[in-house]
Structures are given as C-alpha cells and as structure tokens.
C-alpha cells in the first residue's frame, strides 16, 4: 500500500486571515524574523499498491476537483509520501 501527500494553498491574491493571525502572534510569542505566513491544507491519501505515475495523475485530478476550491486555492504539490517529507509510504 502506498501513500500520496497533497498540499493545497490559497492563491497568492487571496487574503489569508488565518495566516495573518499567525504572523501577528509570532512576535508576541518571541519568534522574530518572519515576514509572512500562509496557511494551507495537507491531505494524505492511501492507495492500493505502489504509487505510480498513473496513481499520481488520478490523485492530482481528485485534488483539483474535490480537495481544493480552484477559484481560491492552488494544488501546489502531489507527491509520494516518502518524496514529500521523508517518511516511508
């Protein structure tokens, strides 16, 4: 069984109030040097069998159709879990 990770982020022109709230809180908590924060979504999908190019294409289509709102969000990454963050699938 394989695992695919999908990252979805607001489009750059879309306001991100949650990101702004986090950015404002960082200096109050003693974290300095950050110039901005954008908050997105991460999905982990388990698939039957290995993660092939065909599986990645199917996941990308699902991400663009269901996991994201294409009006305000971009699918920024679709990758096997081990390529995404170093964890084994």
Secondary structure, DSSP 4 states (H G I P E B T S, - for coil): -EEEEEEEEE-TTS--HHHHHHHHHHHHTT---------EEEEEEEESS---HHHHHHHHHHIIIIIS-TTTEEEEEEEEHHHHHS---
